[in-house]
């Protein structure tokens, strides 16, 4: 996985720069999502290693239906196919989304809660995080009853554990020392 991310990083950066230059971040995001879903299919992955399948055929397979063969995204896929790198599309898509959120001053925050958050609680949390990080917030809310109570907030760079399970673990650690 680490090697795939290392290989995917320059392609993601190139895709981002090209999309940003054309003002088409949202379109490229959708197109990369489609191509990544195709690349993630094991049947397609097997074709990528078959020497009888031409690069043009692989590009056509990964190309979204509304994108023409002469468009920049198709040429980008052509470069990936020429270097047998189409299997990296899922990693490229993830890295592209990260670059896109940074450019849009957006932060994706994973919130794990013991109970479901209602719309008002999610809104308050989103506003508090927006004030703290000075960025627009995209919440990814998950439910984990094992937390007992409270929430765990993961911004990718920082984790705030306000769960009962986390506090109990801290207490157990303090008692052990």
MDTraj code that builds the backbone (N, CA, C; nanometers):
import mdtraj as md
import numpy as np

residues = "UNK UNK UNK UNK UNK UNK UNK UNK UNK UNK UNK UNK UNK UNK UNK UNK UNK UNK UNK UNK UNK UNK UNK UNK UNK UNK UNK UNK UNK UNK UNK UNK UNK UNK UNK UNK UNK UNK UNK UNK UNK UNK UNK UNK UNK UNK UNK UNK UNK UNK UNK UNK UNK UNK UNK UNK UNK UNK UNK UNK UNK UNK UNK UNK UNK UNK UNK UNK UNK UNK UNK UNK UNK UNK UNK UNK UNK UNK UNK UNK UNK UNK UNK UNK UNK UNK UNK UNK UNK UNK UNK UNK UNK UNK UNK UNK UNK UNK UNK UNK UNK UNK UNK UNK UNK UNK UNK UNK UNK UNK UNK UNK UNK UNK UNK UNK UNK UNK UNK UNK UNK UNK UNK UNK UNK UNK UNK UNK UNK UNK UNK UNK UNK UNK UNK UNK UNK UNK UNK UNK UNK UNK UNK UNK UNK UNK UNK UNK UNK UNK UNK UNK UNK UNK UNK UNK UNK UNK UNK UNK UNK UNK UNK UNK UNK UNK UNK UNK UNK UNK UNK UNK UNK UNK UNK UNK UNK".split()
xyz = np.array([
    [0.0818, -0.1192, 0.0000],
    [0.0000, 0.0000, 0.0000],
    [0.0865, 0.1260, 0.0000],
    [0.1912, 0.1285, 0.0827],
    [0.2779, 0.2456, 0.0890],
    [0.3467, 0.2691, -0.0451],
    [0.3876, 0.1602, -0.1107],
    [0.4510, 0.1754, -0.2411],
    [0.3519, 0.2298, -0.3431],
    [0.2273, 0.1827, -0.3382],
    [0.1255, 0.2319, -0.4307],
    [0.1022, 0.3810, -0.4098],
    [0.0976, 0.4250, -0.2846],
    [0.0794, 0.5676, -0.2569],
    [0.1982, 0.6490, -0.3077],
    [0.3174, 0.5962, -0.2913],
    [0.4368, 0.6649, -0.3391],
    [0.4335, 0.6800, -0.4907],
    [0.3931, 0.5734, -0.5596],
    [0.3836, 0.5790, -0.7054],
    [0.2685, 0.6686, -0.7507],
    [0.1593, 0.6707, -0.6748],
    [0.0400, 0.7461, -0.7146],
    [0.0546, 0.8959, -0.6922],
    [0.1364, 0.9353, -0.5967],
    [0.1464, 1.0765, -0.5574],
    [0.1780, 1.1707, -0.6740],
    [0.2803, 1.1458, -0.7579],
    [0.3058, 1.2405, -0.8671],
    [0.1928, 1.2451, -0.9708],
    [0.1261, 1.1323, -0.9914],
    [0.0132, 1.1320, -1.0846],
    [-0.1042, 1.2122, -1.0280],
    [-0.1277, 1.1982, -0.8990],
    [-0.2357, 1.2742, -0.8357],
    [-0.2061, 1.4230, -0.8419],
    [-0.0813, 1.4596, -0.8166],
    [-0.0409, 1.6000, -0.8222],
    [-0.0586, 1.6546, -0.9642],
    [-0.0165, 1.5764, -1.0648],
    [-0.0319, 1.6195, -1.2042],
    [-0.1793, 1.6348, -1.2403],
    [-0.2617, 1.5395, -1.1987],
    [-0.4060, 1.5471, -1.2264],
    [-0.4655, 1.6702, -1.1605],
    [-0.4263, 1.6953, -1.0357],
    [-0.4782, 1.8117, -0.9645],
    [-0.4386, 1.9409, -1.0343],
    [-0.3123, 1.9530, -1.0713],
    [-0.2655, 2.0759, -1.1365],
    [-0.3353, 2.0994, -1.2694],
    [-0.3543, 1.9929, -1.3444],
    [-0.4240, 2.0047, -1.4725],
    [-0.5699, 2.0448, -1.4523],
    [-0.6375, 1.9786, -1.3587],
    [-0.7780, 2.0105, -1.3306],
    [-0.7919, 2.1518, -1.2757],
    [-0.7027, 2.1906, -1.1875],
    [-0.7074, 2.3237, -1.1275],
    [-0.6854, 2.4308, -1.2341],
    [-0.5921, 2.4074, -1.3248],
    [-0.5637, 2.5035, -1.4318],
    [-0.6838, 2.5243, -1.5227],
    [-0.7626, 2.4192, -1.5418],
    [-0.8813, 2.4291, -1.6274],
    [-1.0076, 2.4618, -1.5484],
    [-0.9958, 2.4810, -1.4168],
    [-1.1130, 2.5112, -1.3341],
    [-1.2128, 2.3971, -1.3316],
    [-1.1618, 2.2743, -1.3349],
    [-1.2494, 2.1575, -1.3453],
    [-1.2256, 2.0568, -1.2325],
    [-1.2038, 2.1057, -1.1109],
    [-1.1755, 2.0154, -0.9993],
    [-1.2918, 1.9196, -0.9738],
    [-1.4134, 1.9712, -0.9756],
    [-1.5300, 1.8856, -0.9478],
    [-1.5472, 1.7799, -1.0565],
    [-1.5295, 1.8189, -1.1811],
    [-1.5445, 1.7237, -1.2920],
    [-1.4375, 1.6151, -1.2840],
    [-1.3140, 1.6547, -1.2599],
    [-1.2058, 1.5568, -1.2500],
    [-1.2269, 1.4655, -1.1299],
    [-1.2800, 1.5206, -1.0224],
    [-1.3071, 1.4397, -0.9035],
    [-1.4054, 1.3279, -0.9375],
    [-1.5125, 1.3640, -1.0075],
    [-1.6129, 1.2644, -1.0474],
    [-1.5534, 1.1636, -1.1461],
    [-1.4751, 1.2115, -1.2414],
    [-1.4160, 1.1228, -1.3414],
    [-1.3150, 1.0278, -1.2780],
    [-1.2342, 1.0788, -1.1853],
    [-1.1390, 0.9923, -1.1156],
    [-1.2119, 0.8903, -1.0287],
    [-1.3224, 0.9315, -0.9689],
    [-1.4019, 0.8386, -0.8892],
    [-1.4531, 0.7238, -0.9738],
    [-1.5020, 0.7555, -1.0927],
    [-1.5512, 0.6516, -1.1850],
    [-1.4372, 0.5585, -1.2254],
    [-1.3264, 0.6170, -1.2693],
    [-1.2130, 0.5371, -1.3164],
    [-1.1536, 0.4524, -1.2028],
    [-1.1522, 0.5064, -1.0812],
    [-1.0999, 0.4321, -0.9665],
    [-1.1892, 0.3127, -0.9340],
    [-1.3204, 0.3314, -0.9455],
    [-1.4134, 0.2203, -0.9205],
    [-1.3934, 0.1100, -1.0236],
    [-1.3697, 0.1486, -1.1475],
    [-1.3444, 0.0494, -1.2527],
    [-1.2129, -0.0229, -1.2239],
    [-1.1097, 0.0525, -1.1889],
    [-0.9783, -0.0066, -1.1630],
    [-0.9794, -0.0994, -1.0422],
    [-1.0679, -0.0744, -0.9476],
    [-1.0743, -0.1565, -0.8263],
    [-1.1392, -0.2924, -0.8514],
    [-1.2076, -0.3077, -0.9640],
    [-1.2708, -0.4360, -0.9971],
    [-1.1625, -0.5389, -1.0308],
    [-1.1634, -0.6545, -0.9638],
    [-1.0581, -0.7549, -0.9885],
    [-1.0530, -0.8037, -1.1338],
    [-1.1676, -0.8048, -1.2009],
    [-1.1685, -0.8482, -1.3413],
    [-1.0927, -0.7500, -1.4291],
    [-1.1073, -0.6222, -1.3992],
    [-1.0361, -0.5192, -1.4755],
    [-0.8872, -0.5233, -1.4420],
    [-0.8548, -0.5464, -1.3159],
    [-0.7143, -0.5549, -1.2760],
    [-0.6438, -0.6670, -1.3516],
    [-0.7131, -0.7767, -1.3730],
    [-0.6542, -0.8878, -1.4480],
    [-0.6261, -0.8472, -1.5931],
    [-0.7135, -0.7659, -1.6502],
    [-0.6914, -0.7192, -1.7878],
    [-0.5696, -0.6271, -1.7968],
    [-0.5457, -0.5511, -1.6912],
    [-0.4331, -0.4583, -1.6913],
    [-0.2989, -0.5272, -1.7020],
    [-0.2934, -0.6535, -1.6616],
    [-0.1681, -0.7290, -1.6688],
    [-0.1596, -0.8190, -1.7915],
    [-0.2615, -0.8158, -1.8736],
    [-0.2662, -0.9007, -1.9924],
    [-0.1988, -0.8283, -2.1096],
    [-0.0901, -0.8812, -2.1633],
    [-0.0197, -0.8126, -2.2723],
    [-0.1009, -0.8052, -2.4020],
    [-0.2059, -0.8866, -2.4143],
    [-0.2886, -0.8831, -2.5360],
    [-0.3830, -0.7637, -2.5383],
    [-0.4057, -0.7024, -2.4221],
    [-0.4961, -0.5874, -2.4131],
    [-0.4148, -0.4601, -2.4358],
    [-0.4572, -0.3823, -2.5330],
    [-0.3862, -0.2598, -2.5693],
    [-0.4196, -0.1459, -2.4724],
    [-0.3287, -0.0520, -2.4641],
    [-0.3474, 0.0631, -2.3756],
    [-0.4752, 0.1393, -2.4105],
    [-0.5058, 0.1522, -2.5395],
    [-0.6256, 0.2245, -2.5830],
    [-0.7526, 0.1544, -2.5335],
    [-0.7502, 0.0227, -2.5316],
    [-0.8649, -0.0533, -2.4823],
    [-0.8835, -0.0319, -2.3323],
    [-0.7726, -0.0281, -2.2605],
    [-0.7808, -0.0052, -2.1167],
    [-0.8325, 0.1353, -2.0862],
    [-0.7878, 0.2335, -2.1638],
    [-0.8356, 0.3702, -2.1455],
    [-0.9853, 0.3757, -2.1704],
    [-1.0313, 0.3144, -2.2774],
    [-1.1746, 0.3143, -2.3086],
    [-1.2560, 0.2494, -2.1973],
    [-1.2007, 0.1488, -2.1351],
    [-1.2692, 0.0794, -2.0262],
    [-1.2802, 0.1688, -1.9028],
    [-1.1800, 0.2490, -1.8745],
    [-1.1780, 0.3334, -1.7557],
    [-1.2414, 0.4709, -1.7774],
    [-1.2669, 0.5068, -1.9007],
    [-1.3169, 0.6400, -1.9334],
    [-1.4665, 0.6515, -1.9030],
    [-1.5087, 0.7530, -1.8268],
    [-1.6516, 0.7726, -1.8024],
    [-1.7257, 0.7949, -1.9342],
    [-1.8515, 0.7553, -1.9422],
    [-1.9264, 0.7643, -2.0683],
    [-1.9396, 0.9059, -2.1249],
    [-1.9393, 1.0078, -2.0390],
    [-1.9585, 1.1449, -2.0867],
    [-1.8284, 1.2174, -2.1208],
    [-1.7168, 1.1456, -2.1207],
    [-1.5867, 1.2080, -2.1484],
    [-1.5357, 1.1587, -2.2833],
    [-1.5010, 1.2529, -2.3688],
    [-1.4510, 1.2187, -2.5015],
    [-1.3050, 1.1772, -2.4980],
    [-1.2634, 1.1038, -2.5981],
    [-1.1270, 1.0515, -2.6061],
    [-1.0227, 1.1621, -2.6255],
    [-1.0643, 1.2810, -2.6680],
    [-0.9699, 1.3894, -2.6907],
    [-0.9573, 1.4834, -2.5710],
    [-1.0342, 1.4619, -2.4674],
    [-1.0323, 1.5504, -2.3504],
    [-0.9100, 1.5232, -2.2618],
    [-0.8710, 1.6216, -2.1807],
    [-0.7513, 1.6057, -2.0964],
    [-0.7561, 1.4831, -2.0042],
    [-0.8737, 1.4511, -1.9508],
    [-0.8822, 1.3352, -1.8618],
    [-0.8507, 1.2065, -1.9374],
    [-0.8965, 1.1967, -2.0618],
    [-0.8671, 1.0786, -2.1433],
    [-0.7167, 1.0697, -2.1718],
    [-0.6543, 1.1832, -2.1974],
    [-0.5096, 1.1831, -2.2202],
    [-0.4341, 1.1443, -2.0929],
    [-0.4847, 1.1871, -1.9784],
    [-0.4257, 1.1489, -1.8510],
    [-0.4334, 0.9972, -1.8322],
    [-0.5496, 0.9406, -1.8605],
    [-0.5645, 0.7947, -1.8520],
    [-0.4722, 0.7257, -1.9516],
    [-0.4533, 0.7864, -2.0687],
    [-0.3637, 0.7308, -2.1692],
    [-0.2204, 0.7223, -2.1176],
    [-0.1770, 0.8265, -2.0460],
    [-0.0423, 0.8242, -1.9872],
    [-0.0311, 0.7135, -1.8830],
    [-0.1343, 0.7008, -1.7991],
    [-0.1332, 0.5942, -1.6986],
    [-0.1281, 0.4573, -1.7659],
    [-0.2064, 0.4400, -1.8700],
    [-0.2111, 0.3107, -1.9401],
    [-0.0774, 0.2811, -2.0078],
    [-0.0151, 0.3826, -2.0656],
    [0.1132, 0.3621, -2.1348],
    [0.2213, 0.3143, -2.0386],
    [0.2099, 0.3549, -1.9126],
    [0.3088, 0.3146, -1.8120],
    [0.2567, 0.2023, -1.7221],
    [0.1450, 0.1413, -1.7621],
    [0.0827, 0.0318, -1.6846],
    [0.0593, 0.0725, -1.5392],
    [-0.0005, 0.1917, -1.5224],
    [-0.0257, 0.2447, -1.3883],
    [-0.1757, 0.2647, -1.3606],
    [-0.2620, 0.2099, -1.4421],
    [-0.4055, 0.2270, -1.4199],
    [-0.4515, 0.1644, -1.2881],
    [-0.3805, 0.0654, -1.2390],
    [-0.4157, 0.0019, -1.1117],
    [-0.3986, 0.0992, -0.9945],
    [-0.3262, 0.2081, -1.0154],
    [-0.3064, 0.3083, -0.9103],
    [-0.4227, 0.4066, -0.8987],
    [-0.5219, 0.3955, -0.9861],
    [-0.6305, 0.4935, -0.9871],
    [-0.7025, 0.5093, -0.8529],
    [-0.7292, 0.4033, -0.7759],
    [-0.7930, 0.4262, -0.6453],
    [-0.7082, 0.5152, -0.5532],
    [-0.5782, 0.4933, -0.5494],
    [-0.4902, 0.5761, -0.4666],
    [-0.4804, 0.7181, -0.5231],
    [-0.4738, 0.7293, -0.6549],
    [-0.4684, 0.8616, -0.7184],
    [-0.5938, 0.9405, -0.6836],
    [-0.7097, 0.8755, -0.6870],
    [-0.8360, 0.9437, -0.6560],
    [-0.8379, 0.9937, -0.5116],
    [-0.7899, 0.9122, -0.4190],
    [-0.7870, 0.9534, -0.2778],
    [-0.6936, 1.0731, -0.2591],
    [-0.5755, 1.0664, -0.3175],
    [-0.4800, 1.1768, -0.3062],
    [-0.5330, 1.3030, -0.3746],
    [-0.5990, 1.2870, -0.4882],
    [-0.6583, 1.4012, -0.5587],
    [-0.7613, 1.4695, -0.4699],
    [-0.8460, 1.3900, -0.4038],
    [-0.9490, 1.4464, -0.3162],
    [-0.8853, 1.5240, -0.2011],
    [-0.7755, 1.4746, -0.1491],
    [-0.7054, 1.5456, -0.0420],
    [-0.6543, 1.6801, -0.0920],
    [-0.5935, 1.6805, -0.2089],
    [-0.5443, 1.8053, -0.2679],
    [-0.6596, 1.9010, -0.2970],
    [-0.7690, 1.8485, -0.3440],
    [-0.8875, 1.9296, -0.3762],
    [-0.9430, 1.9949, -0.2496],
    [-0.9558, 1.9167, -0.1414],
    [-1.0064, 1.9732, -0.0159],
    [-0.9126, 2.0818, 0.0369],
    [-0.7820, 2.0604, 0.0249],
    [-0.6863, 2.1629, 0.0692],
    [-0.7021, 2.2909, -0.0120],
    [-0.7181, 2.2779, -0.1416],
    [-0.7337, 2.3949, -0.2282],
    [-0.8630, 2.4697, -0.1984],
    [-0.9649, 2.3958, -0.1584],
    [-1.0951, 2.4559, -0.1278],
    [-1.1056, 2.4951, 0.0195],
    [-0.9967, 2.4826, 0.0942],
    [-0.9952, 2.5093, 0.2386],
    [-1.1026, 2.4283, 0.3102],
    [-1.1092, 2.3005, 0.2773],
    [-1.2039, 2.2092, 0.3401],
    [-1.1259, 2.1056, 0.4194],
    [-1.1837, 2.0629, 0.5288],
    [-1.1227, 1.9631, 0.6141],
    [-1.2232, 1.8510, 0.6355],
    [-1.1807, 1.7294, 0.6072],
    [-1.2667, 1.6131, 0.6289],
    [-1.2398, 1.5620, 0.7696],
    [-1.3443, 1.5578, 0.8497],
    [-1.3325, 1.5174, 0.9892],
    [-1.4168, 1.3924, 1.0113],
    [-1.3525, 1.2889, 1.0645],
    [-1.4230, 1.1654, 1.0981],
    [-1.4672, 1.1752, 1.2438],
    [-1.5965, 1.1642, 1.2653],
    [-1.6528, 1.1705, 1.3993],
    [-1.7139, 1.0350, 1.4297],
    [-1.6639, 0.9706, 1.5343],
    [-1.7181, 0.8426, 1.5778],
    [-1.7903, 0.8673, 1.7088],
    [-1.9162, 0.8296, 1.7122],
    [-2.0001, 0.8569, 1.8280],
    [-2.0612, 0.7279, 1.8805],
    [-2.0868, 0.7245, 2.0103],
    [-2.1515, 0.6077, 2.0700],
    [-2.2971, 0.5998, 2.0259],
    [-2.3605, 0.7147, 2.0074],
    [-2.5002, 0.7229, 1.9643],
    [-2.5089, 0.8112, 1.8402],
    [-2.6153, 0.7971, 1.7681],
    [-2.6343, 0.8783, 1.6475],
    [-2.6479, 1.0259, 1.6855],
    [-2.5822, 1.1124, 1.6094],
    [-2.5949, 1.2562, 1.6296],
    [-2.7143, 1.3076, 1.5509],
    [-2.7961, 1.3908, 1.6145],
    [-2.9064, 1.4499, 1.5380],
    [-2.8519, 1.5681, 1.4580],
    [-2.9336, 1.6256, 1.3738],
    [-2.8889, 1.7325, 1.2837],
    [-2.8372, 1.8535, 1.3607],
    [-2.9017, 1.8872, 1.4727],
    [-2.8592, 2.0036, 1.5507],
    [-2.7211, 1.9790, 1.6129],
    [-2.6987, 1.8603, 1.6684],
    [-2.5692, 1.8285, 1.7278],
    [-2.4594, 1.8284, 1.6221],
    [-2.4873, 1.7701, 1.5070],
    [-2.3895, 1.7679, 1.3988],
    [-2.3586, 1.9101, 1.3523],
    [-2.4611, 1.9936, 1.3436],
    [-2.4414, 2.1326, 1.3031],
    [-2.3568, 2.2106, 1.4024],
    [-2.3831, 2.1920, 1.5327],
    [-2.3039, 2.2597, 1.6357],
    [-2.1585, 2.2141, 1.6317],
    [-2.1389, 2.0845, 1.6171],
    [-2.0035, 2.0303, 1.6093],
    [-1.9306, 2.0858, 1.4872],
    [-2.0003, 2.0906, 1.3755],
    [-1.9414, 2.1418, 1.2515],
    [-1.9003, 2.2883, 1.2679],
    [-1.9862, 2.3683, 1.3313],
    [-1.9551, 2.5099, 1.3516],
    [-1.8360, 2.5279, 1.4464],
    [-1.8316, 2.4467, 1.5535],
    [-1.7206, 2.4554, 1.6483],
    [-1.5888, 2.4179, 1.5799],
    [-1.5917, 2.3134, 1.4991],
    [-1.4709, 2.2720, 1.4275],
    [-1.4298, 2.3764, 1.3241],
    [-1.5279, 2.4391, 1.2609],
    [-1.4994, 2.5438, 1.1625],
    [-1.4301, 2.6624, 1.2298],
    [-1.4765, 2.6996, 1.3491],
    [-1.4125, 2.8091, 1.4227],
    [-1.2700, 2.7715, 1.4635],
    [-1.2515, 2.6468, 1.5084],
    [-1.1200, 2.6039, 1.5572],
    [-1.0178, 2.5934, 1.4443],
    [-1.0576, 2.5328, 1.3304],
    [-0.9630, 2.5064, 1.2216],
    [-0.9677, 2.6099, 1.1100],
    [-1.0640, 2.7031, 1.1165],
    [-1.0771, 2.8102, 1.0169],
    [-1.0838, 2.7560, 0.8739],
    [-1.1612, 2.6493, 0.8603],
    [-1.1820, 2.5861, 0.7296],
    [-1.3245, 2.5338, 0.7254],
    [-1.3738, 2.5139, 0.6043],
    [-1.5027, 2.4476, 0.5898],
    [-1.4854, 2.3019, 0.6319],
    [-1.5880, 2.2444, 0.6926],
    [-1.5789, 2.1103, 0.7492],
    [-1.6732, 2.0148, 0.6766],
    [-1.6203, 1.8992, 0.6390],
    [-1.7006, 1.7886, 0.5868],
    [-1.7001, 1.6806, 0.6944],
    [-1.8158, 1.6549, 0.7542],
    [-1.8247, 1.5545, 0.8600],
    [-1.8509, 1.4163, 0.8014],
    [-1.7787, 1.3196, 0.8537],
    [-1.8001, 1.1782, 0.8221],
    [-1.8352, 1.1124, 0.9553],
    [-1.9646, 1.0970, 0.9824],
    [-2.0117, 1.0500, 1.1118],
    [-2.0333, 0.8990, 1.1083],
    [-1.9773, 0.8330, 1.2105],
    [-1.9928, 0.6883, 1.2251],
    [-2.0388, 0.6588, 1.3670],
    [-2.1039, 0.5465, 1.3837],
    [-2.1533, 0.5066, 1.5152],
    [-2.0781, 0.3827, 1.5616],
    [-2.0278, 0.3887, 1.6866],
    [-1.9575, 0.2758, 1.7470],
    [-2.0033, 0.2650, 1.8925],
    [-2.0971, 0.1741, 1.9209],
    [-2.1491, 0.1606, 2.0578],
    [-2.0406, 0.1247, 2.1603],
    [-1.9272, 0.0710, 2.1142],
    [-1.8195, 0.0343, 2.2055],
    [-1.7577, 0.1563, 2.2743],
    [-1.7840, 0.2770, 2.2245],
    [-1.7315, 0.3978, 2.2882],
    [-1.8002, 0.4259, 2.4215],
    [-1.9132, 0.3653, 2.4465],
    [-1.9956, 0.3796, 2.5667],
    [-2.0675, 0.5144, 2.5676],
    [-1.9970, 0.6209, 2.5488],
    [-2.0545, 0.7546, 2.5444],
    [-1.9531, 0.8507, 2.4863],
    [-1.9969, 0.9688, 2.4442],
    [-1.9077, 1.0700, 2.3905],
    [-1.8731, 1.0478, 2.2444],
    [-1.7697, 1.1191, 2.1992],
    [-1.7268, 1.1120, 2.0601],
    [-1.5745, 1.1110, 2.0490],
    [-1.5272, 1.0601, 1.9354],
    [-1.3871, 1.0688, 1.8976],
    [-1.3839, 1.1469, 1.7665],
    [-1.3039, 1.2533, 1.7648],
    [-1.2939, 1.3399, 1.6475],
    [-1.1558, 1.3219, 1.5877],
    [-1.1502, 1.2839, 1.4596],
    [-1.0229, 1.2596, 1.3915],
    [-1.0142, 1.3501, 1.2692],
    [-0.9203, 1.4456, 1.2726],
    [-0.9034, 1.5379, 1.1604],
    [-0.7977, 1.4898, 1.0622],
    [-0.7350, 1.3779, 1.0940],
    [-0.6252, 1.3289, 1.0124],
    [-0.4920, 1.3687, 1.0726],
    [-0.4819, 1.4920, 1.1231],
    [-0.3591, 1.5386, 1.1872],
    [-0.3718, 1.5366, 1.3391],
    [-0.4952, 1.5326, 1.3890],
    [-0.5182, 1.5377, 1.5327],
    [-0.6383, 1.4513, 1.5673],
    [-0.6300, 1.3828, 1.6818],
    [-0.7418, 1.3028, 1.7311],
    [-0.7802, 1.3565, 1.8683],
    [-0.9079, 1.3886, 1.8826],
    [-0.9616, 1.4344, 2.0107],
    [-1.0541, 1.3246, 2.0601],
    [-1.0145, 1.2588, 2.1682],
    [-1.0915, 1.1469, 2.2219],
    [-1.1720, 1.1947, 2.3419],
    [-1.2988, 1.2187, 2.3207],
    [-1.3905, 1.2593, 2.4271],
    [-1.4861, 1.1471, 2.4627],
    [-1.4446, 1.0241, 2.4371],
    [-1.5327, 0.9106, 2.4635],
    [-1.5144, 0.8593, 2.6055],
    [-1.6163, 0.7942, 2.6567],
    [-1.6079, 0.7325, 2.7891],
    [-1.5030, 0.6216, 2.7876],
    [-1.4963, 0.5455, 2.6808],
    [-1.3964, 0.4395, 2.6700],
    [-1.2548, 0.4968, 2.6778],
    [-1.2304, 0.6084, 2.6109],
    [-1.0998, 0.6727, 2.6147],
    [-1.0648, 0.7238, 2.7537],
    [-1.1630, 0.7813, 2.8215],
    [-1.1387, 0.8309, 2.9578],
    [-1.1126, 0.7158, 3.0548],
    [-1.1854, 0.6049, 3.0365],
    [-1.1609, 0.4881, 3.1201],
    [-1.0211, 0.4323, 3.0971],
    [-0.9767, 0.4324, 2.9716],
    [-0.8416, 0.3845, 2.9395],
    [-0.7369, 0.4762, 3.0039],
    [-0.7591, 0.6084, 3.0036],
    [-0.6674, 0.7012, 3.0683],
    [-0.6617, 0.6755, 3.2186],
    [-0.7790, 0.6543, 3.2796],
    [-0.7857, 0.6262, 3.4219],
    [-0.7124, 0.4972, 3.4563],
    [-0.7325, 0.3934, 3.3753],
    [-0.6644, 0.2654, 3.3981],
    [-0.5130, 0.2834, 3.3869],
    [-0.4692, 0.3615, 3.2902],
    [-0.3257, 0.3896, 3.2749],
    [-0.2684, 0.4645, 3.3931],
    [-0.3445, 0.5620, 3.4435],
    [-0.2987, 0.6401, 3.5589],
    [-0.2914, 0.5535, 3.6843],
    [-0.3861, 0.4633, 3.7004],
    [-0.3866, 0.3735, 3.8164],
    [-0.2742, 0.2690, 3.8086],
    [-0.2369, 0.2320, 3.6896],
    [-0.1322, 0.1310, 3.6710],
    [0.0073, 0.1861, 3.7037],
    [0.0237, 0.3184, 3.6939],
    [0.1564, 0.3775, 3.7191],
    [0.1645, 0.4243, 3.8592],
])
top = md.Topology()
chain = top.add_chain()
for i, resn in enumerate(residues, 1):
    res = top.add_residue(resn, chain, resSeq=i)
    for name in ("N", "CA", "C"):
        top.add_atom(name, md.element.get_by_symbol(name[0]), res)
traj = md.Trajectory(xyz[None], top)
